[in-house]
């Protein structure tokens, strides 16, 4: 799997610990930053990570920040992205299976490396369900996204 990875300065150290775990799981990683403990604005990193998915260069993404919340908010503003904060194993796989989530956000100040490893494995091994009701619901999410874009365009 081709995986986009990113962090802000709060998630930088955990990201460094987790990258070898992702590689061991067979992922080809592209790291979109940040690359030090120097403070950065997480929306900039999130935008770059998500562009990797939108362009088709990567299949999924993992973003590590302080709580995962800011990264998830930023990612969900980007068309075609479905992001979830994942701090438990059930959410890490179910978000993919039921909602076709393509970006997992982890809070480095919330979970440690051991749990984060299990979250990543659960997220990466999950597959979107072929059941009709899940497919239908994700199409509706896409429709909401298109309607919002049209409304915004009409206002301009």
C-alpha positions as CSV (number, residue, x, y, z in Angstrom):
1,X,0.0,0.0,0.0
2,X,1.2,3.5,-0.8
3,X,0.9,5.6,2.3
4,X,1.1,9.3,2.9
5,X,2.4,10.3,6.3
6,X,2.5,13.6,8.0
7,X,2.7,15.3,11.4
8,X,3.0,18.6,13.0
9,X,5.7,19.3,15.6
10,X,3.5,17.7,18.4
11,X,3.4,14.4,16.5
12,X,6.8,14.5,14.9
13,X,8.6,12.2,17.4
14,X,5.8,9.6,17.4
15,X,5.7,9.7,13.6
16,X,9.5,8.8,13.5
17,X,8.8,5.8,15.8
18,X,5.9,4.6,13.7
19,X,7.4,4.9,10.2
20,X,9.4,1.7,10.5
21,X,6.2,-0.1,11.7
22,X,4.4,1.1,8.6
23,X,7.3,-0.1,6.4
24,X,7.3,-3.5,8.2
25,X,3.6,-3.7,7.3
26,X,4.6,-3.4,3.6
27,X,3.9,0.2,3.0
28,X,5.7,2.5,0.6
29,X,5.8,5.7,2.6
30,X,5.9,9.3,1.4
31,X,6.5,11.7,4.3
32,X,5.0,15.1,3.8
33,X,6.4,16.7,6.9
34,X,7.1,18.1,9.3
35,X,10.7,17.1,9.5
36,X,11.7,18.6,12.9
37,X,10.4,19.8,16.2
38,X,10.2,23.3,14.9
39,X,6.6,24.5,15.2
40,X,4.4,24.3,12.1
41,X,0.8,24.9,11.3
42,X,-0.9,21.5,11.0
43,X,-3.3,22.6,8.2
44,X,-0.4,23.1,5.9
45,X,0.9,19.6,6.5
46,X,-2.6,18.1,6.2
47,X,-3.2,19.8,2.9
48,X,0.0,18.3,1.5
49,X,-0.8,14.8,2.8
50,X,-4.3,14.9,1.4
51,X,-3.1,16.1,-2.0
52,X,-1.1,12.9,-2.2
53,X,-4.3,10.9,-1.9
54,X,-6.4,13.2,-4.2
55,X,-3.7,12.9,-6.9
56,X,-3.7,9.1,-6.6
57,X,0.0,8.9,-5.5
58,X,-1.0,7.4,-2.2
59,X,-3.9,5.1,-1.2
60,X,-4.3,6.2,2.4
61,X,-2.7,8.5,5.0
62,X,-1.8,8.7,8.6
63,X,-1.4,12.0,10.3
64,X,0.0,12.5,13.8
65,X,-0.6,15.7,15.7
66,X,-1.3,16.5,19.4
67,X,-4.8,15.1,19.7
68,X,-5.7,14.1,16.1
69,X,-8.7,16.5,16.2
70,X,-7.2,19.4,14.3
71,X,-5.8,17.2,11.6
72,X,-9.2,15.5,11.2
73,X,-11.0,18.8,10.9
74,X,-8.5,20.1,8.3
75,X,-8.5,16.9,6.3
76,X,-12.3,16.7,6.2
77,X,-12.4,20.2,4.6
78,X,-10.7,18.7,1.5
79,X,-12.9,17.2,-1.2
80,X,-12.5,13.4,-1.5
81,X,-11.0,13.0,1.9
82,X,-12.7,11.1,4.7
83,X,-10.7,11.4,7.9
84,X,-11.2,10.0,11.4
85,X,-9.5,10.4,14.7
86,X,-8.6,6.9,15.8
87,X,-7.6,6.2,19.4
88,X,-9.1,2.7,19.7
89,X,-8.8,-0.5,17.6
90,X,-12.4,-0.8,16.8
91,X,-12.6,2.7,15.3
92,X,-9.4,2.2,13.4
93,X,-10.8,-0.7,11.3
94,X,-14.5,0.2,11.4
95,X,-14.0,3.6,9.9
96,X,-12.6,2.0,6.8
97,X,-15.0,-0.9,6.7
98,X,-18.1,1.2,7.1
99,X,-17.2,4.7,6.0
100,X,-14.3,4.2,3.5
101,X,-12.0,6.5,5.6
102,X,-8.8,7.2,3.8
103,X,-7.0,9.4,6.5
104,X,-6.4,8.2,10.0
105,X,-5.5,10.9,12.6
106,X,-3.7,10.0,15.8
107,X,-3.0,12.1,18.8
108,X,0.5,11.8,20.1
109,X,-0.5,13.3,23.4
110,X,-3.3,10.8,23.7
111,X,-1.9,7.4,22.7
112,X,1.6,5.9,23.0
113,X,3.7,4.1,20.4
114,X,2.5,0.6,21.4
115,X,-1.2,1.4,20.9
116,X,-0.4,3.5,17.8
117,X,1.2,0.5,16.2
118,X,-1.9,-1.6,16.7
119,X,-4.1,1.3,15.4
120,X,-2.0,1.5,12.2
121,X,-2.1,-2.2,11.6
122,X,-5.9,-2.3,12.1
123,X,-6.4,0.7,9.8
124,X,-4.2,-0.6,7.0
125,X,-5.6,-4.1,7.1
126,X,-9.2,-3.0,6.9
127,X,-11.1,-3.0,3.7
128,X,-14.3,-1.1,2.7
129,X,-17.3,-3.3,2.9
130,X,-19.1,-4.3,-0.3
131,X,-22.4,-4.4,1.6
132,X,-24.9,-2.1,-0.2
133,X,-25.9,0.0,2.8
134,X,-22.3,1.0,3.5
135,X,-21.8,1.8,-0.2
136,X,-25.0,3.8,-0.3
137,X,-24.0,5.8,2.8
138,X,-20.6,6.7,1.4
139,X,-22.2,7.8,-1.9
140,X,-24.4,10.1,0.2
141,X,-21.4,11.6,1.9
142,X,-20.0,12.3,-1.6
143,X,-23.3,13.9,-2.6
144,X,-23.2,16.2,0.4
145,X,-19.7,17.2,-0.5
146,X,-20.7,18.0,-4.1
147,X,-23.8,20.0,-2.9
148,X,-21.6,22.1,-0.5
149,X,-19.2,22.8,-3.3
150,X,-22.0,23.9,-5.7
151,X,-23.5,26.1,-3.0
152,X,-20.1,27.7,-2.4
153,X,-19.6,28.2,-6.1
154,X,-23.1,29.8,-6.5
155,X,-22.3,32.3,-3.8
156,X,-19.2,33.4,-5.6
